[in-house]
Amino acid sequence: MSYQNYVVAAYAVFVIVLTWDYVATKLQIRRELRGARLRASREAARPGKDAELSR
């Protein structure tokens, strides 16, 4: 009885999960950095507290 197929499948699943974990982390970091950049640009474009109101 050979367990080669089970071992190969286990390693394949391990590599797939490890790769997905890496990719998901990179995507999350990219999304958070984009959100921070957008938030910073909105805050920079916002007038100061002492600015006059206009219509």
HUVEN-V36560 format. One record per residue. RES is the residue in three letters. SS is DSSP state (hx for helix, st for strand, lp for the rest). PHI is phi in radians with two decimals (* if undefined). NEAR is the number of other ideal C-beta (glycine too) atoms within 12 Angstrom. Layout:
res=(RES,RES)
ss=(SS,SS)
phi=(PHI,PHI)
near=(NEAR,NEAR)
//
This chain:
res=(MET,SER,TYR,GLN,ASN,TYR,VAL,VAL,ALA,ALA,TYR,ALA,VAL,PHE,VAL,ILE,VAL,LEU,THR,TRP,ASP,TYR,VAL,ALA,THR,LYS,LEU,GLN,ILE,ARG,ARG,GLU,LEU,ARG,GLY,ALA,ARG,LEU,ARG,ALA,SER,ARG,GLU,ALA,ALA,ARG,PRO,GLY,LYS,ASP,ALA,GLU,LEU,SER,ARG)
ss=(lp,lp,lp,hx,hx,hx,hx,hx,hx,hx,hx,hx,hx,hx,hx,hx,hx,hx,hx,hx,hx,hx,hx,hx,hx,hx,hx,hx,hx,hx,hx,hx,hx,hx,hx,hx,hx,hx,hx,hx,hx,hx,hx,hx,hx,lp,lp,lp,lp,lp,lp,lp,lp,lp,lp)
phi=(*,-1.94,-1.77,-1.02,-1.08,-1.16,-1.16,-1.09,-1.12,-1.12,-1.14,-1.10,-1.10,-1.05,-1.14,-1.11,-1.15,-1.10,-1.12,-1.09,-1.09,-1.13,-1.15,-1.09,-1.13,-1.09,-1.14,-1.15,-1.09,-1.06,-1.12,-1.18,-1.13,-1.11,-1.08,-1.16,-1.12,-1.11,-1.11,-1.15,-1.21,-1.15,-1.20,-1.23,-1.41,-1.27,-1.15,-1.20,-1.21,-1.62,-1.25,-1.29,-1.39,-2.43,-1.94)
near=(5,7,9,10,11,12,12,13,13,14,14,14,14,14,14,14,14,14,14,14,14,14,14,14,14,14,14,14,14,14,14,14,14,14,14,14,14,14,14,13,12,12,12,11,11,11,12,10,7,6,9,8,8,5,3)
//
